[in-house]
């Protein structure tokens, strides 16, 4: 005799988060190591990566701002260079590395959005618009 299985709804599926595997964690580590090499010009070893994670956990880094509930931007000194790190609090690992220019652009975007919200405009669906795109200077032709 077959037992009928109750089908789960989307609501029930969303309630239970999928367990993170070691593979997910390892993929994030290799992603951030590639970004470090791309943005800082040298290879990052696994032990150096772990050391940076411990520096953030041990509060030996400078908090810059909270990007989301789980992602936090930190600045730390590593090999006598300032390194900007997006730390994933839920996994306890580094999500990616940013350059100083990227951080400045990100902060300018957040400040502009915050100023607009304070002036009464609704918050945008995007966190910020990049400097390269100036939507206010676009000419829109009316019929």
C-alpha positions as CSV (number, residue, x, y, z in Angstrom):
1,X,0.0,0.0,0.0
2,X,1.4,3.4,-1.0
3,X,1.5,6.3,1.4
4,X,0.6,9.6,0.0
5,X,3.2,12.2,0.6
6,X,1.9,15.7,1.5
7,X,3.2,18.2,-1.0
8,X,4.9,21.2,0.5
9,X,3.8,24.6,-0.5
10,X,6.2,27.4,-1.5
11,X,5.6,29.0,1.9
12,X,6.7,25.9,3.7
13,X,9.8,25.6,1.5
14,X,10.8,29.2,2.2
15,X,10.5,28.7,5.9
16,X,13.1,26.0,6.1
17,X,16.5,27.1,4.8
18,X,18.6,24.6,3.0
19,X,21.6,23.5,5.0
20,X,24.8,24.9,3.8
21,X,27.3,22.3,2.7
22,X,31.1,22.4,2.9
23,X,31.1,22.7,-0.9
24,X,29.2,26.0,-0.7
25,X,31.7,27.3,1.9
26,X,34.7,26.2,-0.1
27,X,33.3,27.8,-3.3
28,X,32.9,31.2,-1.4
29,X,36.5,30.9,-0.2
30,X,37.9,30.3,-3.7
31,X,35.7,33.1,-5.1
32,X,37.1,35.6,-2.6
33,X,40.7,34.3,-3.1
34,X,40.3,35.0,-6.9
35,X,38.9,38.5,-6.2
36,X,41.9,39.2,-3.9
37,X,44.3,38.2,-6.7
38,X,42.4,40.2,-9.3
39,X,42.1,43.4,-7.1
40,X,45.3,43.4,-5.1
41,X,47.7,41.8,-7.5
42,X,49.0,38.8,-5.5
43,X,47.9,35.3,-4.7
44,X,46.2,34.8,-1.3
45,X,47.0,31.5,0.4
46,X,44.5,29.5,2.4
47,X,46.2,30.2,5.7
48,X,46.3,33.9,5.0
49,X,42.5,33.8,4.2
50,X,41.8,32.0,7.5
51,X,44.0,34.5,9.3
52,X,41.9,37.4,7.8
53,X,38.7,35.6,8.9
54,X,40.1,35.3,12.4
55,X,41.1,39.0,12.4
56,X,37.5,40.0,11.7
57,X,36.1,37.6,14.2
58,X,38.6,38.8,16.8
59,X,37.6,42.4,16.2
60,X,41.0,43.3,14.8
61,X,39.4,45.1,11.8
62,X,37.7,48.4,11.3
63,X,33.9,48.2,10.8
64,X,32.9,50.4,7.9
65,X,29.2,49.7,7.4
66,X,26.5,47.0,7.4
67,X,25.5,46.2,3.8
68,X,22.7,43.7,4.6
69,X,21.7,41.6,7.6
70,X,24.5,39.2,6.9
71,X,27.1,41.1,4.9
72,X,29.3,43.6,6.6
73,X,32.1,45.7,5.1
74,X,35.4,45.8,7.1
75,X,38.8,47.3,6.6
76,X,41.9,45.6,7.9
77,X,45.6,45.9,7.6
78,X,47.2,42.9,5.9
79,X,50.8,42.8,4.8
80,X,51.0,46.6,5.5
81,X,48.2,47.3,3.0
82,X,44.6,48.3,3.7
83,X,42.3,45.6,2.5
84,X,38.5,46.0,2.2
85,X,36.6,42.9,2.9
86,X,32.9,42.0,2.7
87,X,32.4,39.5,5.5
88,X,29.5,37.0,5.4
89,X,28.4,36.8,9.1
90,X,26.1,33.8,8.5
91,X,28.9,31.7,7.1
92,X,31.7,33.2,9.1
93,X,33.8,33.8,6.0
94,X,34.9,36.4,3.6
95,X,32.5,36.9,0.7
96,X,34.7,39.1,-1.4
97,X,37.4,41.8,-1.5
98,X,36.8,45.3,-2.8
99,X,39.2,48.1,-3.8
100,X,39.2,51.5,-2.2
101,X,37.6,53.0,-5.3
102,X,34.8,50.5,-5.2
103,X,34.2,51.2,-1.5
104,X,34.1,55.0,-2.1
105,X,31.6,54.5,-4.9
106,X,29.5,52.3,-2.7
107,X,29.5,54.7,0.2
108,X,28.6,57.6,-2.1
109,X,25.6,55.7,-3.4
110,X,24.4,54.8,0.1
111,X,24.8,58.5,1.2
112,X,22.8,59.7,-1.8
113,X,20.0,57.2,-1.2
114,X,19.9,58.1,2.5
115,X,19.7,61.8,1.7
116,X,16.9,61.2,-0.8
117,X,14.9,59.2,1.7
118,X,15.4,61.9,4.3
119,X,14.0,64.5,1.9
120,X,10.8,62.4,1.6
121,X,11.5,60.4,-1.7
122,X,10.7,56.7,-1.5
123,X,13.7,54.4,-1.2
124,X,14.8,53.0,-4.5
125,X,14.5,49.3,-5.4
126,X,18.2,49.4,-6.2
127,X,20.6,50.1,-3.4
128,X,22.3,52.8,-5.4
129,X,22.9,53.9,-9.0
130,X,26.5,53.8,-10.2
131,X,28.2,57.1,-11.0
132,X,28.5,56.1,-14.7
133,X,24.8,56.2,-15.1
134,X,23.2,59.6,-14.6
135,X,19.5,59.0,-15.1
136,X,18.6,62.6,-14.4
137,X,20.5,63.9,-17.4
138,X,18.8,61.6,-19.9
139,X,16.4,63.4,-22.3
140,X,13.0,61.8,-22.5
141,X,11.0,62.9,-25.5
142,X,7.3,63.3,-25.0
143,X,4.8,62.7,-27.8
